[in-house]
Amino acid sequence: MTAGSGFTFTDAGNHDVPVAVGVAPAPGETGAGARVSVTLSPALSSAPSPSPGGLHWSCTPAAARELAAALVRAAEEAENASAGKPVTVRADELRRGDVRDGERPMTVDGARTDGSTAHITWKSAEGRTWTQSYDVNTAITLRRRLPGTR
């Protein structure tokens, strides 16, 4: 397996499991026909071949992209999950990354204030964006509030 990236996941028993991802070339496999290799092992080393006893998978680049997209969606869903009670802020206090509470969560993609009007650009989970204008004193209930500033 050629050099790739490594991560640590936690298994059901709350044990850290190193995960290595890279390219596992085989003779004649190039481009879309190449395979992506994934190895889970309790003792991965820097040796060229993974430690015995680990779990090994390979898939096409297209399948790897699908897995990556699914992981991104799951990460966003986990981040957007309410950790407590929703918080209400004024429209002029919204920051990029804040998630509005409701049936269909939407994320603040941008915010600017023009006098007594707050212009908020929202982004849906599907990637659609739009801008709405609010009086700066309008109360907006958030599911998730990110730390930091605009």
MARBA-3410 file (N, C-alpha, C, O; in Angstrom, 1 decimal):
150
0.9,-1.2,0.0,0.0,0.0,0.0,0.9,1.2,0.0,1.8,1.3,0.8 ~ 0.6,2.1,-0.9,1.4,3.4,-0.9,1.0,4.3,0.2,-0.1,4.1,0.8 ~ 1.7,5.3,0.5,1.4,6.2,1.6,0.1,6.8,1.4,-0.3,7.2,0.3 ~ -0.6,6.9,2.5,-2.0,7.5,2.4,-2.2,8.3,3.7,-1.2,8.9,4.2 ~ -3.4,8.3,4.2,-3.7,9.0,5.4,-4.1,8.0,6.5,-4.7,7.0,6.2
-3.9,8.4,7.7,-4.3,7.6,8.8,-5.2,8.3,9.8,-5.1,9.5,10.0 ~ -6.1,7.6,10.4,-7.1,8.1,11.4,-7.2,7.1,12.5,-6.7,6.0,12.4 ~ -7.8,7.6,13.6,-8.1,6.7,14.7,-9.6,6.7,14.9,-10.2,7.8,15.1 ~ -10.3,5.6,14.8,-11.7,5.4,15.1,-11.8,4.8,16.5,-10.8,4.2,17.0 ~ -12.9,4.8,17.1,-13.2,4.1,18.3,-14.2,3.0,18.1,-15.3,3.3,17.5
-13.9,1.8,18.5,-14.8,0.7,18.2,-15.9,0.6,19.3,-15.9,1.4,20.2 ~ -16.8,-0.4,19.2,-17.9,-0.5,20.1,-17.5,-0.7,21.5,-18.2,-0.4,22.5 ~ -16.3,-1.3,21.7,-15.7,-1.5,23.1,-15.0,-0.3,23.6,-14.3,-0.4,24.6 ~ -15.1,0.9,22.9,-14.4,2.1,23.3,-12.9,2.0,23.2,-12.2,2.6,24.0 ~ -12.4,1.2,22.3,-10.9,1.0,22.1,-10.6,1.8,20.8,-11.3,1.8,19.8
-9.4,2.4,20.8,-8.9,3.1,19.6,-8.4,2.1,18.6,-7.7,1.2,18.9 ~ -8.9,2.3,17.3,-8.5,1.4,16.2,-7.9,2.3,15.1,-8.6,3.1,14.5 ~ -6.6,2.2,14.9,-6.0,3.0,13.8,-6.5,2.5,12.4,-6.8,1.3,12.2 ~ -6.8,3.5,11.6,-7.3,3.2,10.2,-6.3,3.8,9.2,-6.0,5.0,9.3 ~ -5.8,3.1,8.3,-4.9,3.6,7.3,-5.7,3.5,5.9,-6.3,2.5,5.6
-5.6,4.6,5.1,-6.2,4.6,3.8,-5.1,5.0,2.8,-4.4,5.9,3.0 ~ -5.1,4.2,1.7,-4.1,4.5,0.7,-4.5,3.8,-0.6,-5.6,3.3,-0.7 ~ -3.5,3.8,-1.5,-3.8,3.1,-2.8,-3.1,1.8,-2.8,-1.9,1.7,-2.3 ~ -3.8,0.8,-3.2,-3.3,-0.6,-3.2,-3.1,-1.0,-4.7,-4.0,-1.6,-5.3 ~ -2.0,-0.6,-5.4,-1.9,-0.8,-6.8,-1.7,-2.3,-7.1,-1.0,-3.0,-6.4
-2.3,-2.7,-8.1,-2.1,-4.1,-8.6,-1.7,-4.0,-10.1,-2.0,-3.0,-10.7 ~ -1.0,-5.0,-10.6,-0.6,-4.9,-12.0,-1.7,-4.6,-13.0,-2.8,-5.3,-12.9 ~ -1.6,-3.6,-13.8,-2.6,-3.2,-14.8,-3.8,-2.4,-14.2,-4.6,-2.0,-15.0 ~ -3.8,-2.1,-12.9,-4.8,-1.3,-12.4,-4.3,0.2,-12.3,-3.4,0.5,-11.5 ~ -5.0,1.0,-13.1,-4.6,2.4,-13.1,-5.9,3.2,-13.2,-6.9,2.7,-13.6
-5.9,4.5,-12.9,-7.0,5.4,-13.1,-8.2,4.9,-12.3,-8.1,4.5,-11.2 ~ -9.4,4.8,-13.0,-10.6,4.4,-12.4,-10.6,2.9,-12.0,-11.4,2.5,-11.1 ~ -9.7,2.2,-12.6,-9.6,0.8,-12.2,-8.7,0.5,-11.0,-8.7,-0.7,-10.6 ~ -8.0,1.5,-10.5,-7.2,1.3,-9.4,-8.0,1.0,-8.1,-9.2,1.3,-8.2 ~ -7.5,0.5,-7.1,-8.2,0.2,-5.9,-7.7,1.1,-4.8,-6.5,1.4,-4.7
-8.7,1.5,-3.9,-8.3,2.2,-2.7,-8.3,1.1,-1.6,-9.2,0.3,-1.5 ~ -7.3,1.2,-0.8,-7.2,0.2,0.3,-7.4,0.8,1.6,-7.0,1.9,1.9 ~ -8.2,0.1,2.5,-8.5,0.5,3.8,-8.1,-0.6,4.8,-8.5,-1.7,4.6 ~ -7.3,-0.3,5.8,-6.8,-1.3,6.8,-7.2,-0.8,8.2,-6.8,0.3,8.6 ~ -7.8,-1.7,8.9,-8.1,-1.4,10.3,-7.2,-2.4,11.1,-7.3,-3.6,10.9
-6.4,-1.9,12.0,-5.5,-2.8,12.7,-5.2,-2.2,14.1,-5.0,-1.0,14.2 ~ -5.2,-3.1,15.1,-4.9,-2.6,16.4,-3.4,-2.2,16.6,-3.0,-1.6,17.6 ~ -2.6,-2.6,15.6,-1.1,-2.3,15.8,-0.5,-2.0,14.4,0.3,-2.7,13.9 ~ -1.0,-0.9,13.8,-0.4,-0.5,12.5,1.0,0.0,12.7,1.2,0.7,13.7 ~ 1.9,-0.4,11.8,3.2,0.1,11.9,3.6,0.9,10.7,2.8,0.9,9.8
4.7,1.5,10.6,5.2,2.2,9.4,5.8,1.2,8.4,6.3,1.7,7.4 ~ 5.7,-0.1,8.7,6.2,-1.0,7.7,5.4,-1.0,6.5,4.2,-0.7,6.5 ~ 6.0,-1.4,5.3,5.2,-1.4,4.1,4.0,-2.2,4.1,3.0,-1.9,3.4 ~ 4.0,-3.3,4.8,2.8,-4.2,4.8,2.1,-4.1,6.2,2.8,-4.0,7.2 ~ 0.8,-4.1,6.2,0.1,-3.9,7.5,0.4,-5.1,8.4,0.8,-6.2,8.0
0.2,-4.9,9.7,0.3,-5.9,10.7,-0.6,-7.1,10.5,-1.8,-6.8,10.0 ~ -0.2,-8.3,10.8,-1.1,-9.4,10.6,-2.3,-9.2,11.6,-2.2,-8.6,12.7 ~ -3.4,-9.8,11.2,-4.6,-9.8,12.1,-5.5,-8.6,11.9,-6.6,-8.5,12.5 ~ -5.1,-7.6,11.1,-5.9,-6.4,10.9,-7.0,-6.8,9.8,-6.9,-7.8,9.2 ~ -8.0,-5.9,9.7,-9.0,-6.1,8.7,-8.6,-5.3,7.5,-8.2,-4.1,7.6
-8.8,-5.8,6.3,-8.4,-5.2,5.1,-9.5,-5.1,4.1,-10.2,-6.2,3.9 ~ -9.8,-4.0,3.5,-10.8,-3.9,2.4,-10.1,-3.1,1.3,-9.2,-2.3,1.4 ~ -10.7,-3.2,0.1,-10.4,-2.4,-1.0,-11.6,-2.1,-1.8,-12.6,-2.9,-1.8 ~ -11.7,-0.9,-2.5,-12.8,-0.6,-3.3,-12.4,0.3,-4.4,-11.2,0.8,-4.5 ~ -13.3,0.6,-5.3,-13.0,1.5,-6.5,-12.9,2.9,-6.0,-13.4,3.2,-4.9
-12.2,3.8,-6.7,-12.2,5.2,-6.3,-13.7,5.8,-6.2,-13.9,6.6,-5.3 ~ -14.6,5.4,-7.1,-16.0,5.9,-7.0,-16.6,5.4,-5.7,-17.3,6.2,-5.1 ~ -16.4,4.2,-5.3,-17.0,3.7,-4.0,-16.4,4.5,-2.9,-17.0,4.8,-1.9 ~ -15.1,4.8,-2.9,-14.4,5.5,-1.9,-15.0,6.9,-1.8,-15.2,7.4,-0.6 ~ -15.3,7.5,-2.9,-15.9,8.9,-2.9,-17.3,8.8,-2.2,-17.7,9.7,-1.5
-18.1,7.7,-2.6,-19.4,7.6,-2.0,-19.3,7.4,-0.4,-20.1,8.0,0.3 ~ -18.3,6.6,0.0,-18.1,6.5,1.5,-17.7,7.8,2.1,-18.2,8.1,3.2 ~ -16.8,8.5,1.4,-16.4,9.8,2.0,-17.6,10.8,2.1,-17.7,11.5,3.1 ~ -18.4,10.8,1.1,-19.6,11.7,1.1,-20.6,11.3,2.2,-21.2,12.1,2.9 ~ -20.7,10.0,2.4,-21.6,9.5,3.5,-21.0,9.9,4.8,-21.8,10.2,5.7
-19.7,9.8,5.0,-19.1,10.2,6.3,-19.3,11.7,6.5,-19.5,12.1,7.6 ~ -19.2,12.5,5.4,-19.4,13.9,5.6,-20.8,14.2,6.0,-21.0,15.0,6.9 ~ -21.8,13.6,5.4,-23.2,13.8,5.7,-23.4,13.4,7.2,-24.1,14.1,7.9 ~ -22.8,12.2,7.6,-23.0,11.8,9.0,-22.4,12.8,10.0,-22.9,13.0,11.0 ~ -21.2,13.3,9.6,-20.5,14.3,10.5,-21.4,15.5,10.6,-21.5,16.1,11.7
-21.9,16.0,9.5,-22.8,17.2,9.6,-24.0,16.9,10.4,-24.4,17.8,11.2 ~ -24.6,15.8,10.2,-25.8,15.4,11.0,-25.5,15.4,12.5,-26.2,15.9,13.4 ~ -24.3,14.8,12.9,-23.9,14.7,14.3,-23.6,16.1,14.8,-24.0,16.4,15.9 ~ -23.0,17.0,14.0,-22.7,18.4,14.5,-24.0,19.2,14.6,-24.1,20.0,15.5 ~ -25.0,18.9,13.7,-26.2,19.6,13.8,-27.2,19.1,14.8,-28.2,19.8,15.1
-26.9,18.0,15.4,-27.8,17.4,16.4,-27.8,18.4,17.6,-26.8,18.9,18.0 ~ -29.0,18.6,18.2,-29.1,19.5,19.3,-28.4,18.9,20.5,-28.8,17.8,20.9 ~ -27.5,19.6,21.1,-26.8,19.1,22.3,-27.6,19.5,23.6,-27.3,19.0,24.7 ~ -28.5,20.4,23.4,-29.2,20.9,24.6,-30.4,21.7,24.1,-31.0,21.5,23.0 ~ -30.8,22.7,24.9,-31.9,23.6,24.5,-31.5,24.5,23.4,-30.3,25.0,23.4
-32.4,24.8,22.4,-32.0,25.8,21.4,-31.8,27.2,22.1,-32.3,27.5,23.1 ~ -31.0,27.9,21.4,-30.6,29.3,21.9,-31.2,30.3,20.9,-31.3,30.0,19.7 ~ -31.7,31.4,21.4,-32.3,32.4,20.5,-31.4,33.6,20.5,-30.9,34.1,21.6 ~ -31.1,34.1,19.3,-30.2,35.3,19.2,-30.9,36.3,18.3,-31.8,36.0,17.5 ~ -30.4,37.5,18.3,-30.9,38.6,17.4,-30.3,38.3,16.0,-29.2,37.7,15.9
-31.0,38.7,15.0,-30.6,38.5,13.6,-29.2,39.1,13.3,-28.4,38.5,12.6 ~ -28.9,40.2,13.9,-27.6,40.8,13.7,-26.5,40.1,14.5,-25.3,40.5,14.3 ~ -26.8,39.1,15.3,-25.8,38.3,16.0,-25.5,37.0,15.4,-24.7,36.2,15.9 ~ -26.2,36.7,14.2,-25.9,35.4,13.6,-24.5,35.3,13.0,-24.0,36.4,12.6 ~ -23.9,34.1,13.1,-22.5,33.9,12.6,-22.5,32.8,11.6,-23.4,31.9,11.7
-21.6,32.8,10.7,-21.4,31.7,9.7,-21.3,30.4,10.5,-20.4,30.3,11.4 ~ -22.0,29.4,10.1,-22.0,28.1,10.8,-23.1,27.9,11.8,-23.3,26.7,12.2 ~ -23.8,28.9,12.2,-24.9,28.8,13.1,-26.0,28.0,12.3,-26.2,28.1,11.1 ~ -26.7,27.1,13.0,-27.7,26.2,12.4,-29.1,26.6,13.0,-29.3,26.6,14.2 ~ -30.0,27.0,12.1,-31.4,27.4,12.6,-32.2,26.2,13.0,-32.1,25.1,12.3
-32.9,26.3,14.0,-33.8,25.2,14.5,-35.0,25.1,13.6,-35.5,26.1,13.1 ~ -35.5,23.9,13.5,-36.7,23.6,12.8,-36.7,22.3,12.1,-35.7,21.5,12.3 ~ -37.8,21.9,11.4,-37.8,20.6,10.7,-36.7,20.4,9.7,-36.1,19.4,9.6 ~ -36.4,21.5,9.0,-35.4,21.5,8.0,-34.2,22.4,8.4,-34.3,23.6,8.2 ~ -33.2,21.9,9.0,-32.1,22.7,9.5,-31.5,23.5,8.3,-31.3,22.9,7.2
-31.1,24.7,8.5,-30.4,25.5,7.6,-29.3,26.2,8.3,-29.4,26.6,9.4 ~ -28.1,26.3,7.6,-26.9,26.9,8.2,-26.7,28.3,7.6,-26.9,28.5,6.5 ~ -26.2,29.1,8.5,-25.8,30.5,8.1,-24.6,30.4,7.3,-23.5,29.9,7.7 ~ -24.6,30.8,6.0,-23.5,30.7,5.1,-22.8,32.1,5.1,-21.6,32.2,4.8 ~ -23.5,33.2,5.4,-22.9,34.5,5.5,-23.9,35.4,6.2,-25.1,35.2,6.1
-23.4,36.5,6.8,-24.2,37.4,7.5,-23.6,38.8,7.4,-22.4,39.0,7.6 ~ -24.4,39.8,7.1,-23.9,41.2,7.1,-25.1,42.1,7.6,-26.2,41.8,7.4 ~ -24.7,43.2,8.2,-25.7,44.1,8.7,-25.5,45.4,7.9,-24.4,45.9,7.7 ~ -26.7,46.0,7.5,-26.7,47.2,6.8,-27.7,48.1,7.6,-28.9,48.1,7.3 ~ -27.2,48.9,8.5,-28.1,49.8,9.3,-29.0,48.9,10.2,-28.5,48.2,11.1
-30.3,49.0,10.0,-31.2,48.3,10.9,-31.7,47.0,10.2,-32.6,46.3,10.7 ~ -31.0,46.5,9.2,-31.3,45.3,8.5,-30.1,44.3,8.5,-29.0,44.7,8.2 ~ -30.5,43.1,8.8,-29.5,42.0,8.8,-29.8,41.2,7.5,-30.9,40.7,7.3 ~ -28.7,41.0,6.7,-28.9,40.2,5.5,-28.2,38.8,5.8,-27.0,38.8,5.9 ~ -29.0,37.8,5.8,-28.5,36.5,6.2,-28.6,35.5,5.0,-29.6,35.4,4.4
-27.4,34.9,4.6,-27.4,33.9,3.5,-27.5,32.6,4.2,-26.6,32.2,5.0 ~ -28.5,31.8,3.8,-28.7,30.5,4.4,-28.3,29.4,3.4,-28.3,29.7,2.2 ~ -27.9,28.3,3.9,-27.6,27.1,3.1,-28.3,25.9,3.6,-28.3,25.6,4.8 ~ -29.1,25.2,2.7,-29.8,24.0,3.1,-28.9,22.8,3.1,-27.7,22.9,2.6 ~ -29.4,21.7,3.7,-28.6,20.5,3.7,-28.3,20.0,2.3,-27.4,19.3,2.1
-29.2,20.4,1.4,-29.1,20.0,0.0,-28.1,20.9,-0.8,-27.8,20.6,-2.0 ~ -27.6,21.9,-0.2,-26.6,22.8,-0.8,-27.2,24.0,-1.4,-26.5,24.8,-2.0 ~ -28.5,24.2,-1.4,-29.2,25.4,-2.0,-28.9,26.6,-1.1,-29.0,26.5,0.2 ~ -28.7,27.8,-1.6,-28.4,29.0,-0.8,-29.4,30.1,-1.2,-29.9,30.1,-2.4 ~ -29.8,30.9,-0.3,-30.6,32.1,-0.5,-30.4,33.1,0.6,-29.8,32.8,1.6
-30.7,34.3,0.3,-30.5,35.4,1.3,-31.9,35.9,1.7,-32.8,36.2,0.9 ~ -32.0,36.1,3.0,-33.2,36.7,3.6,-32.8,38.0,4.4,-31.7,38.0,5.0 ~ -33.6,39.0,4.4,-33.3,40.2,5.2,-34.3,40.2,6.4,-35.5,39.9,6.3 ~ -33.7,40.6,7.6,-34.5,40.7,8.8,-34.2,42.0,9.5,-33.1,42.6,9.3 ~ -35.1,42.5,10.3,-34.8,43.6,11.2,-33.7,43.0,12.1,-33.8,41.9,12.5
-32.8,43.9,12.5,-31.7,43.4,13.4,-32.2,42.8,14.7,-31.5,42.0,15.3 ~ -33.3,43.2,15.2,-33.9,42.8,16.5,-34.7,41.5,16.3,-35.2,41.0,17.4 ~ -34.8,40.9,15.1,-35.6,39.7,15.0,-35.0,38.6,15.7,-33.8,38.3,15.6 ~ -35.8,37.8,16.5,-35.2,36.7,17.3,-35.2,35.5,16.4,-36.2,35.1,15.7 ~ -34.0,34.8,16.3,-33.8,33.6,15.5,-33.4,32.5,16.4,-32.4,32.7,17.2
-34.1,31.4,16.4,-33.8,30.3,17.3,-32.9,29.3,16.6,-33.1,28.9,15.4 ~ -31.8,29.0,17.3,-30.7,28.2,16.7,-30.7,26.8,17.3,-30.9,26.7,18.6 ~ -30.4,25.8,16.5,-30.2,24.5,17.0,-28.8,24.3,17.5,-28.5,23.6,18.5 ~ -27.9,25.0,16.8,-26.5,24.8,17.2,-25.8,26.2,17.0,-26.0,26.9,16.0 ~ -25.0,26.6,17.9,-24.3,27.9,17.9,-22.8,27.6,17.9,-22.3,26.9,18.8
-22.1,28.1,16.9,-20.7,27.9,16.8,-20.0,29.0,17.6,-20.5,30.1,17.6 ~ -18.9,28.6,18.2,-18.1,29.7,18.9,-17.4,30.6,17.9,-17.2,30.2,16.8 ~ -17.0,31.7,18.3,-16.2,32.6,17.5,-17.0,33.8,17.0,-18.1,34.1,17.5 ~ -16.4,34.5,16.0,-17.1,35.6,15.4,-17.4,35.4,14.0,-16.9,34.4,13.4 ~ -18.1,36.4,13.4,-18.4,36.3,12.0,-17.2,36.3,11.2,-17.3,36.2,10.0
END
